[in-house]
């Protein structure tokens, strides 16, 4: 899992990359991770914001 670009901004930016990486690396377990994240995270996870940050991320590459 590549965590090199994560930082202290909108937590959904970090979560979107975490979940996308999990989906690529462990496709069979990724949904379970997302379900557990929703349950244990402590704050609501907004699916629209996750999608937004996944679309935005490639625009920030150098």
PDB file as gemmi writes it, atoms N, CA and C in Angstrom:
CRYST1    1.000    1.000    1.000  90.00  90.00  90.00 P 1                      
ATOM      1  N   UNK A   1       0.848  -1.152   0.000  1.00  0.00           N  
ATOM      2  CA  UNK A   1       0.000   0.000   0.000  1.00  0.00           C  
ATOM      3  C   UNK A   1       0.905   1.230   0.000  1.00  0.00           C  
ATOM      4  N   UNK A   2       0.689   2.128  -0.934  1.00  0.00           N  
ATOM      5  CA  UNK A   2       1.482   3.350  -1.043  1.00  0.00           C  
ATOM      6  C   UNK A   2       0.808   4.449  -0.232  1.00  0.00           C  
ATOM      7  N   UNK A   3       1.476   4.915   0.810  1.00  0.00           N  
ATOM      8  CA  UNK A   3       0.939   5.977   1.652  1.00  0.00           C  
ATOM      9  C   UNK A   3       1.763   7.253   1.555  1.00  0.00           C  
ATOM     10  N   UNK A   4       2.611   7.349   0.551  1.00  0.00           N  
ATOM     11  CA  UNK A   4       3.547   8.451   0.445  1.00  0.00           C  
ATOM     12  C   UNK A   4       2.930   9.815   0.230  1.00  0.00           C  
ATOM     13  N   UNK A   5       1.712   9.901  -0.286  1.00  0.00           N  
ATOM     14  CA  UNK A   5       1.118  11.203  -0.588  1.00  0.00           C  
ATOM     15  C   UNK A   5       0.025  11.602   0.391  1.00  0.00           C  
ATOM     16  N   UNK A   6      -0.177  10.832   1.427  1.00  0.00           N  
ATOM     17  CA  UNK A   6      -1.223  11.164   2.387  1.00  0.00           C  
ATOM     18  C   UNK A   6      -0.757  12.298   3.286  1.00  0.00           C  
ATOM     19  N   UNK A   7      -1.704  13.084   3.748  1.00  0.00           N  
ATOM     20  CA  UNK A   7      -1.331  14.233   4.561  1.00  0.00           C  
ATOM     21  C   UNK A   7      -2.454  14.641   5.494  1.00  0.00           C  
ATOM     22  N   UNK A   8      -2.333  15.827   6.074  1.00  0.00           N  
ATOM     23  CA  UNK A   8      -3.312  16.333   7.027  1.00  0.00           C  
ATOM     24  C   UNK A   8      -4.188  17.371   6.345  1.00  0.00           C  
ATOM     25  N   UNK A   9      -5.184  16.921   5.642  1.00  0.00           N  
ATOM     26  CA  UNK A   9      -6.139  17.805   4.969  1.00  0.00           C  
ATOM     27  C   UNK A   9      -7.523  17.206   5.208  1.00  0.00           C  
ATOM     28  N   UNK A  10      -8.351  17.198   4.210  1.00  0.00           N  
ATOM     29  CA  UNK A  10      -9.650  16.544   4.318  1.00  0.00           C  
ATOM     30  C   UNK A  10      -9.409  15.050   4.496  1.00  0.00           C  
ATOM     31  N   UNK A  11      -9.884  14.496   5.583  1.00  0.00           N  
ATOM     32  CA  UNK A  11      -9.634  13.076   5.860  1.00  0.00           C  
ATOM     33  C   UNK A  11     -10.170  12.174   4.760  1.00  0.00           C  
ATOM     34  N   UNK A  12     -11.159  12.648   4.005  1.00  0.00           N  
ATOM     35  CA  UNK A  12     -11.697  11.837   2.909  1.00  0.00           C  
ATOM     36  C   UNK A  12     -10.685  11.679   1.774  1.00  0.00           C  
ATOM     37  N   UNK A  13      -9.760  12.623   1.639  1.00  0.00           N  
ATOM     38  CA  UNK A  13      -8.700  12.466   0.632  1.00  0.00           C  
ATOM     39  C   UNK A  13      -7.839  11.259   0.980  1.00  0.00           C  
ATOM     40  N   UNK A  14      -7.464  11.140   2.233  1.00  0.00           N  
ATOM     41  CA  UNK A  14      -6.667   9.999   2.676  1.00  0.00           C  
ATOM     42  C   UNK A  14      -7.464   8.704   2.586  1.00  0.00           C  
ATOM     43  N   UNK A  15      -8.703   8.747   3.054  1.00  0.00           N  
ATOM     44  CA  UNK A  15      -9.525   7.536   3.052  1.00  0.00           C  
ATOM     45  C   UNK A  15      -9.797   7.041   1.639  1.00  0.00           C  
ATOM     46  N   UNK A  16     -10.006   7.957   0.704  1.00  0.00           N  
ATOM     47  CA  UNK A  16     -10.293   7.531  -0.670  1.00  0.00           C  
ATOM     48  C   UNK A  16      -9.106   6.782  -1.260  1.00  0.00           C  
ATOM     49  N   UNK A  17      -7.888   7.257  -0.987  1.00  0.00           N  
ATOM     50  CA  UNK A  17      -6.698   6.565  -1.487  1.00  0.00           C  
ATOM     51  C   UNK A  17      -6.493   5.234  -0.774  1.00  0.00           C  
ATOM     52  N   UNK A  18      -6.755   5.192   0.511  1.00  0.00           N  
ATOM     53  CA  UNK A  18      -6.646   3.944   1.265  1.00  0.00           C  
ATOM     54  C   UNK A  18      -7.592   2.890   0.699  1.00  0.00           C  
ATOM     55  N   UNK A  19      -8.852   3.271   0.499  1.00  0.00           N  
ATOM     56  CA  UNK A  19      -9.840   2.309   0.012  1.00  0.00           C  
ATOM     57  C   UNK A  19      -9.572   1.906  -1.433  1.00  0.00           C  
ATOM     58  N   UNK A  20      -9.123   2.832  -2.263  1.00  0.00           N  
ATOM     59  CA  UNK A  20      -8.793   2.487  -3.651  1.00  0.00           C  
ATOM     60  C   UNK A  20      -7.608   1.530  -3.700  1.00  0.00           C  
ATOM     61  N   UNK A  21      -6.615   1.779  -2.863  1.00  0.00           N  
ATOM     62  CA  UNK A  21      -5.457   0.895  -2.814  1.00  0.00           C  
ATOM     63  C   UNK A  21      -5.852  -0.488  -2.312  1.00  0.00           C  
ATOM     64  N   UNK A  22      -6.712  -0.531  -1.310  1.00  0.00           N  
ATOM     65  CA  UNK A  22      -7.189  -1.822  -0.799  1.00  0.00           C  
ATOM     66  C   UNK A  22      -7.950  -2.577  -1.880  1.00  0.00           C  
ATOM     67  N   UNK A  23      -8.767  -1.863  -2.649  1.00  0.00           N  
ATOM     68  CA  UNK A  23      -9.527  -2.510  -3.728  1.00  0.00           C  
ATOM     69  C   UNK A  23      -8.584  -3.096  -4.775  1.00  0.00           C  
ATOM     70  N   UNK A  24      -7.522  -2.385  -5.091  1.00  0.00           N  
ATOM     71  CA  UNK A  24      -6.550  -2.883  -6.070  1.00  0.00           C  
ATOM     72  C   UNK A  24      -5.742  -4.059  -5.530  1.00  0.00           C  
ATOM     73  N   UNK A  25      -5.391  -3.989  -4.245  1.00  0.00           N  
ATOM     74  CA  UNK A  25      -4.502  -4.983  -3.653  1.00  0.00           C  
ATOM     75  C   UNK A  25      -5.242  -6.222  -3.158  1.00  0.00           C  
ATOM     76  N   UNK A  26      -6.364  -6.017  -2.508  1.00  0.00           N  
ATOM     77  CA  UNK A  26      -7.145  -7.116  -1.929  1.00  0.00           C  
ATOM     78  C   UNK A  26      -8.606  -7.003  -2.353  1.00  0.00           C  
ATOM     79  N   UNK A  27      -8.920  -7.239  -3.609  1.00  0.00           N  
ATOM     80  CA  UNK A  27     -10.288  -7.015  -4.083  1.00  0.00           C  
ATOM     81  C   UNK A  27     -11.348  -7.817  -3.325  1.00  0.00           C  
ATOM     82  N   UNK A  28     -10.995  -9.005  -2.861  1.00  0.00           N  
ATOM     83  CA  UNK A  28     -11.978  -9.826  -2.152  1.00  0.00           C  
ATOM     84  C   UNK A  28     -12.273  -9.315  -0.745  1.00  0.00           C  
ATOM     85  N   UNK A  29     -11.342  -8.592  -0.144  1.00  0.00           N  
ATOM     86  CA  UNK A  29     -11.513  -8.107   1.226  1.00  0.00           C  
ATOM     87  C   UNK A  29     -11.841  -6.617   1.308  1.00  0.00           C  
ATOM     88  N   UNK A  30     -11.797  -5.911   0.205  1.00  0.00           N  
ATOM     89  CA  UNK A  30     -11.940  -4.450   0.227  1.00  0.00           C  
ATOM     90  C   UNK A  30     -13.303  -4.004   0.752  1.00  0.00           C  
ATOM     91  N   UNK A  31     -14.365  -4.689   0.379  1.00  0.00           N  
ATOM     92  CA  UNK A  31     -15.692  -4.293   0.861  1.00  0.00           C  
ATOM     93  C   UNK A  31     -15.787  -4.479   2.370  1.00  0.00           C  
ATOM     94  N   UNK A  32     -15.196  -5.547   2.878  1.00  0.00           N  
ATOM     95  CA  UNK A  32     -15.184  -5.764   4.330  1.00  0.00           C  
ATOM     96  C   UNK A  32     -14.442  -4.624   5.029  1.00  0.00           C  
ATOM     97  N   UNK A  33     -13.313  -4.209   4.469  1.00  0.00           N  
ATOM     98  CA  UNK A  33     -12.566  -3.080   5.030  1.00  0.00           C  
ATOM     99  C   UNK A  33     -13.433  -1.826   5.058  1.00  0.00           C  
ATOM    100  N   UNK A  34     -14.111  -1.553   3.959  1.00  0.00           N  
ATOM    101  CA  UNK A  34     -14.945  -0.354   3.906  1.00  0.00           C  
ATOM    102  C   UNK A  34     -16.086  -0.437   4.919  1.00  0.00           C  
ATOM    103  N   UNK A  35     -16.691  -1.614   5.062  1.00  0.00           N  
ATOM    104  CA  UNK A  35     -17.762  -1.782   6.048  1.00  0.00           C  
ATOM    105  C   UNK A  35     -17.238  -1.563   7.465  1.00  0.00           C  
ATOM    106  N   UNK A  36     -16.071  -2.124   7.771  1.00  0.00           N  
ATOM    107  CA  UNK A  36     -15.475  -1.953   9.097  1.00  0.00           C  
ATOM    108  C   UNK A  36     -15.090  -0.496   9.337  1.00  0.00           C  
ATOM    109  N   UNK A  37     -14.582   0.156   8.315  1.00  0.00           N  
ATOM    110  CA  UNK A  37     -14.217   1.562   8.432  1.00  0.00           C  
ATOM    111  C   UNK A  37     -15.442   2.396   8.798  1.00  0.00           C  
ATOM    112  N   UNK A  38     -16.551   2.149   8.115  1.00  0.00           N  
ATOM    113  CA  UNK A  38     -17.790   2.877   8.416  1.00  0.00           C  
ATOM    114  C   UNK A  38     -18.189   2.670   9.877  1.00  0.00           C  
ATOM    115  N   UNK A  39     -18.020   1.455  10.364  1.00  0.00           N  
ATOM    116  CA  UNK A  39     -18.450   1.112  11.721  1.00  0.00           C  
ATOM    117  C   UNK A  39     -17.503   1.665  12.790  1.00  0.00           C  
ATOM    118  N   UNK A  40     -16.206   1.636  12.543  1.00  0.00           N  
ATOM    119  CA  UNK A  40     -15.220   1.950  13.577  1.00  0.00           C  
ATOM    120  C   UNK A  40     -14.600   3.339  13.487  1.00  0.00           C  
ATOM    121  N   UNK A  41     -14.801   4.035  12.411  1.00  0.00           N  
ATOM    122  CA  UNK A  41     -14.059   5.269  12.158  1.00  0.00           C  
ATOM    123  C   UNK A  41     -14.336   6.368  13.180  1.00  0.00           C  
ATOM    124  N   UNK A  42     -15.562   6.478  13.634  1.00  0.00           N  
ATOM    125  CA  UNK A  42     -15.880   7.494  14.623  1.00  0.00           C  
ATOM    126  C   UNK A  42     -16.488   8.752  14.038  1.00  0.00           C  
ATOM    127  N   UNK A  43     -16.412   8.912  12.730  1.00  0.00           N  
ATOM    128  CA  UNK A  43     -17.036  10.026  12.015  1.00  0.00           C  
ATOM    129  C   UNK A  43     -17.726   9.446  10.791  1.00  0.00           C  
ATOM    130  N   UNK A  44     -18.783  10.088  10.345  1.00  0.00           N  
ATOM    131  CA  UNK A  44     -19.425   9.595   9.124  1.00  0.00           C  
ATOM    132  C   UNK A  44     -18.464   9.653   7.936  1.00  0.00           C  
ATOM    133  N   UNK A  45     -18.500   8.630   7.116  1.00  0.00           N  
ATOM    134  CA  UNK A  45     -17.701   8.589   5.894  1.00  0.00           C  
ATOM    135  C   UNK A  45     -18.648   8.889   4.738  1.00  0.00           C  
ATOM    136  N   UNK A  46     -18.366   9.957   4.008  1.00  0.00           N  
ATOM    137  CA  UNK A  46     -19.223  10.440   2.927  1.00  0.00           C  
ATOM    138  C   UNK A  46     -18.756   9.847   1.595  1.00  0.00           C  
ATOM    139  N   UNK A  47     -19.563   8.971   1.018  1.00  0.00           N  
ATOM    140  CA  UNK A  47     -19.198   8.296  -0.233  1.00  0.00           C  
ATOM    141  C   UNK A  47     -18.992   9.288  -1.378  1.00  0.00           C  
ATOM    142  N   UNK A  48     -19.769  10.362  -1.416  1.00  0.00           N  
ATOM    143  CA  UNK A  48     -19.594  11.364  -2.482  1.00  0.00           C  
ATOM    144  C   UNK A  48     -18.240  12.062  -2.361  1.00  0.00           C  
ATOM    145  N   UNK A  49     -17.830  12.363  -1.148  1.00  0.00           N  
ATOM    146  CA  UNK A  49     -16.518  12.995  -0.954  1.00  0.00           C  
ATOM    147  C   UNK A  49     -15.388  12.031  -1.287  1.00  0.00           C  
ATOM    148  N   UNK A  50     -15.565  10.746  -0.983  1.00  0.00           N  
ATOM    149  CA  UNK A  50     -14.556   9.754  -1.368  1.00  0.00           C  
ATOM    150  C   UNK A  50     -14.388   9.741  -2.880  1.00  0.00           C  
ATOM    151  N   UNK A  51     -15.500   9.711  -3.614  1.00  0.00           N  
ATOM    152  CA  UNK A  51     -15.444   9.712  -5.085  1.00  0.00           C  
ATOM    153  C   UNK A  51     -14.806  10.992  -5.606  1.00  0.00           C  
ATOM    154  N   UNK A  52     -15.171  12.127  -5.025  1.00  0.00           N  
ATOM    155  CA  UNK A  52     -14.603  13.406  -5.440  1.00  0.00           C  
ATOM    156  C   UNK A  52     -13.079  13.388  -5.330  1.00  0.00           C  
ATOM    157  N   UNK A  53     -12.578  12.933  -4.199  1.00  0.00           N  
ATOM    158  CA  UNK A  53     -11.126  12.933  -4.003  1.00  0.00           C  
ATOM    159  C   UNK A  53     -10.431  11.936  -4.917  1.00  0.00           C  
ATOM    160  N   UNK A  54     -11.070  10.835  -5.243  1.00  0.00           N  
ATOM    161  CA  UNK A  54     -10.468   9.902  -6.201  1.00  0.00           C  
ATOM    162  C   UNK A  54     -10.383  10.522  -7.588  1.00  0.00           C  
ATOM    163  N   UNK A  55     -11.382  11.309  -7.958  1.00  0.00           N  
ATOM    164  CA  UNK A  55     -11.339  11.993  -9.254  1.00  0.00           C  
ATOM    165  C   UNK A  55     -10.328  13.141  -9.247  1.00  0.00           C  
ATOM    166  N   UNK A  56     -10.196  13.808  -8.126  1.00  0.00           N  
ATOM    167  CA  UNK A  56      -9.287  14.944  -8.008  1.00  0.00           C  
ATOM    168  C   UNK A  56      -7.818  14.521  -7.939  1.00  0.00           C  
ATOM    169  N   UNK A  57      -7.542  13.389  -7.335  1.00  0.00           N  
ATOM    170  CA  UNK A  57      -6.161  12.969  -7.080  1.00  0.00           C  
ATOM    171  C   UNK A  57      -5.261  12.986  -8.316  1.00  0.00           C  
ATOM    172  N   UNK A  58      -5.662  12.424  -9.458  1.00  0.00           N  
ATOM    173  CA  UNK A  58      -4.749  12.439 -10.616  1.00  0.00           C  
ATOM    174  C   UNK A  58      -4.394  13.846 -11.097  1.00  0.00           C  
ATOM    175  N   UNK A  59      -5.236  14.815 -10.801  1.00  0.00           N  
ATOM    176  CA  UNK A  59      -4.959  16.185 -11.224  1.00  0.00           C  
ATOM    177  C   UNK A  59      -3.846  16.830 -10.397  1.00  0.00           C  
ATOM    178  N   UNK A  60      -3.484  16.208  -9.291  1.00  0.00           N  
ATOM    179  CA  UNK A  60      -2.443  16.765  -8.419  1.00  0.00           C  
ATOM    180  C   UNK A  60      -1.085  16.124  -8.643  1.00  0.00           C  
ATOM    181  N   UNK A  61      -1.000  15.170  -9.551  1.00  0.00           N  
ATOM    182  CA  UNK A  61       0.282  14.501  -9.823  1.00  0.00           C  
ATOM    183  C   UNK A  61       1.215  15.460 -10.542  1.00  0.00           C  
ATOM    184  N   UNK A  62       2.477  15.356 -10.226  1.00  0.00           N  
ATOM    185  CA  UNK A  62       3.491  16.177 -10.908  1.00  0.00           C  
ATOM    186  C   UNK A  62       3.876  15.568 -12.227  1.00  0.00           C  
TER     187      UNK A  62                                                      
END                                                                             
